[in-house]
């Protein structure tokens, strides 16, 4: 009888531990005031999306924010806690943001971009670019990345 119980428990755990259950629902993100395009997947907690000025975040269609990705639209370092400096952040269509990447205020990321895990994006990223590092720097074009991924 004990093996049956442990099997049932494991089935229960496997059922609830699915990646799609870790996703934040799009209506919750839109309710915060963030502009979210169609068919986006957000796996990062809401605490990692700016809550000082969420209306300044625009995310295009078919984007994916991995776990731990941070998007900031405010900066308290210049003027103190009384009045933060806020700048918009824009992600184009078909953008993938890797795990624990940080996108700082005032950044615009073009269409078809990949931001590597742990990257710190401090400047605008041109369309069709793959970037990584701290600060994020271009590595290759999106087309080269697709060719490398198709033929290892």
N, C-alpha and C positions, 0 to 999 in steps of 0.2 A: 504494500500500500504506500509506503514511503516514496518509492521511485515515481509513482503516478503523481503524487503531490508535487514533487520537485519538477516534474515535466510540466505540470500545469502552471506552476509559478514561472518557469522559464518561458513558456508561451506567452504568459501575461506580460512579462518584462519585454520580450521581443516585440510584442504588439505595440507597446507604448514607447519603445525606443526606436523610433523611425525618424529619419531626417526631416520628412515633411511635417512632423509634429513639432519640430524645433523651430519652424518658420514662424515669423511674426505675420499675423494676418494683414493683408493690404488695407483693409478698412480701418484698422487701428492706426496705421501710419498716416493715412489720409486724414483721419480725425485730428491728428496732431497738427495738421496744417502743411505737411510735407507734400510736395508735388511728386506723385509716384505714377510712372507710366504703366502701360499694360504689360502683363506677363512678367512681373518682377518677382524675384525671390530674395527675401531678407532674412538671414539667419542670425543676425547680430541682435543683442538685446536692445530694447528701446532706449536704455540709458546711454548707449553709445551714439545715438543720433541726437544732435544738438537740441536741447530743450529750452535754451534761452531765446533763440530766434528760429524755430523750426520752419517757418514760412519761407525762409531764404534758401531752403534745400530743394532742388529740382532734380529728379531722377528720371531718365528717359525710359523707353520701352526695352524689354528683354534684358534687364540688368540683374546682376546677382551681387549681393553684399554678403561675404562670408562671415563666419563667426568671429566676433571680436573687432570687426571693422568699425572705425570711428570717423564720423563726419562732424566737423566743427564749423560753426558760422560766427563764432564770437571770439574775442580776444580781450581778456582782462588785464594783460600785462602792460598796456600803454597808459591807460587812464585810471586804473584801480577798479575797485568793486562797485563804485557808484554808477559808472556809465561805460559799459563795454563797447568796444569797437566791433561792429557787425558787418560782414561782407557775405554776399551770396555764394553758394557752391552749386555748380551745375555738372551733372553727369549726363553724357549723351546716350544715345541708343547703343545697345549691345556692349555694355561695359561690365567687366568682371573685376571686383575688388577683393583681393586675397585676404587671408586670415590675418588679423591684427594690423592691417594697414590703417594709416591715419591720413585723412584728407583735411588740410588746414583751410581757414577762411579765405575766400576770394579766389578759389581755384575753379577752373573750368576744364573738364575732361571731355575730349571729343568722342565721336562715335567709334565703335569697334576698338576699344582699348582694353588692355589687361594690366591691372596694377598688381604687382607681386606681393606675396605675403610679407608683412612687416615693413612695407614701404612707407615712407613719410613724404606725402605729396605736398610740396611747398609752392610750386609754380604750375601754370597751365600745361596741360598735356595735349599735344596735337592729335588729330584723328588718326586712326590706324597705327597706333603705337603700343608697344609693350614696354612697361617701365618697372623698375624695381630698385631697391636700395634706400639709403638714408643719407641725403635727400634722394628722392626718386629721380632716376636718370633713364633716358631711353636705352633699351637694349637692342631691339630690332623692330621691324615693322610687323604689323599684324599678319600680313601674307607670309612673311618668312617664318613666323611663329607657327602658322598652320602647316606649312610644308615640313618643318622640323617635327611637329607633333604627329603628322601622318606617316613619316618615314624616320623612325628612330635610328 
